Amino acid sequence: MSSLEHVLAAAKSIATSGKVPSLALIKAKLGNSVPMPILIQGLQQYKSMSQDLINQLPDMQVTQEKAKPKDEQAEIAELKKELMQLKAAYKEMNERLTFLEENHKAEK
């Protein structure tokens, strides 16, 4: 399967999942294995195809799905980072609230 065929199959797979194929989605699905000019050419070709021709495209090969765990790992790492930031912000706000409550009680 050529790089262009991989792009077309990825676009079909994305469309089948209910999303509109885009460069970003195709690149995420295929990883960095396909050069940008091929991605652009493939997406343009896909958009100009009739539904009958799209139905004739091969389904995405399982080997191309290997990029998904890396994307999931990156997403998990990003979520962990965000969680740590939220915990730190919560701790700061809780400390400030405690400080303000103690000062308010001392003023009375």
C-alpha positions as CSV (number, residue, x, y, z in Angstrom):
1,M,0.0,0.0,0.0
2,S,1.5,3.3,-1.0
3,S,1.6,6.4,1.2
4,L,-1.2,8.0,-0.7
5,E,-3.3,4.9,-0.3
6,H,-2.6,5.0,3.5
7,V,-3.8,8.6,3.6
8,L,-7.0,7.7,1.7
9,A,-7.7,4.8,3.9
10,A,-7.1,6.9,7.0
11,A,-9.5,9.6,5.7
12,K,-12.1,6.9,5.1
13,S,-11.6,5.5,8.6
14,I,-12.0,9.0,10.1
15,A,-15.1,9.6,8.1
16,T,-16.5,6.2,9.1
17,S,-16.1,7.2,12.7
18,G,-18.3,10.2,12.2
19,K,-15.7,12.9,11.9
20,V,-14.7,15.1,9.0
21,P,-11.3,14.1,7.7
22,S,-8.7,16.9,8.2
23,L,-4.9,17.1,7.9
24,A,-4.6,17.0,11.7
25,L,-6.8,14.0,12.1
26,I,-5.1,12.1,9.3
27,K,-1.6,13.0,10.6
28,A,-2.6,11.9,14.1
29,K,-3.9,8.6,12.7
30,L,-0.8,7.9,10.6
31,G,1.9,9.4,12.7
32,N,4.9,11.1,11.2
33,S,5.5,8.4,8.6
34,V,3.8,10.3,5.7
35,P,5.2,13.6,4.4
36,M,3.0,16.6,4.5
37,P,2.7,17.0,0.7
38,I,1.3,13.5,0.5
39,L,-1.1,14.2,3.3
40,I,-2.4,17.3,1.5
41,Q,-2.6,15.5,-1.8
42,G,-4.5,12.6,-0.3
43,L,-6.9,14.7,1.6
44,Q,-7.7,16.8,-1.6
45,Q,-8.1,13.6,-3.6
46,Y,-10.4,12.1,-0.9
47,K,-12.6,15.2,-0.8
48,S,-13.0,15.1,-4.6
49,M,-14.1,11.4,-4.6
50,S,-17.7,10.2,-5.0
51,Q,-19.2,8.1,-2.2
52,D,-18.9,5.0,-4.5
53,L,-15.2,5.5,-4.9
54,I,-14.8,6.1,-1.2
55,N,-16.6,2.8,-0.4
56,Q,-14.1,1.0,-2.7
57,L,-11.1,2.3,-0.7
58,P,-9.4,-0.4,1.4
59,D,-10.0,-0.3,5.1
60,M,-7.3,1.0,7.4
61,Q,-4.7,-1.7,8.1
62,V,-4.2,-2.7,11.7
63,T,-0.5,-1.9,11.4
64,Q,-1.4,1.8,11.0
65,E,-3.3,1.7,14.3
66,K,0.0,1.4,16.2
67,A,0.3,5.2,16.4
68,K,-2.7,5.3,18.6
69,P,-1.1,4.1,21.9
70,K,1.5,6.8,21.6
71,D,-1.2,9.4,21.2
72,E,-3.0,8.0,24.2
73,Q,0.2,8.0,26.2
74,A,0.8,11.6,25.3
75,E,-2.8,12.5,26.3
76,I,-2.4,10.7,29.6
77,A,0.8,12.6,30.3
78,E,-0.9,15.9,29.5
79,L,-3.8,15.0,31.7
80,K,-1.5,14.1,34.6
81,K,0.3,17.4,34.1
82,E,-3.0,19.3,34.2
83,L,-4.1,17.4,37.3
84,M,-0.9,18.4,39.1
85,Q,-1.4,22.0,38.2
86,L,-5.0,21.9,39.4
87,K,-3.9,20.3,42.7
88,A,-1.3,23.0,43.2
89,A,-3.8,25.7,42.5
90,Y,-6.3,24.1,44.9
91,K,-3.7,23.9,47.6
92,E,-2.8,27.6,47.2
93,M,-6.4,28.7,47.3
94,N,-7.1,26.5,50.3
95,E,-4.1,28.0,52.1
96,R,-5.3,31.5,51.2
97,L,-8.8,30.8,52.4
98,T,-7.5,29.5,55.7
99,F,-5.3,32.6,56.1
100,L,-8.2,34.9,55.4
101,E,-10.6,33.1,57.7
102,E,-8.0,33.2,60.6
103,N,-7.4,37.0,60.0
104,H,-11.2,37.6,59.9
105,K,-11.6,35.8,63.2
106,A,-8.8,37.8,64.8
107,E,-10.3,41.1,63.7
108,K,-13.6,40.3,65.5
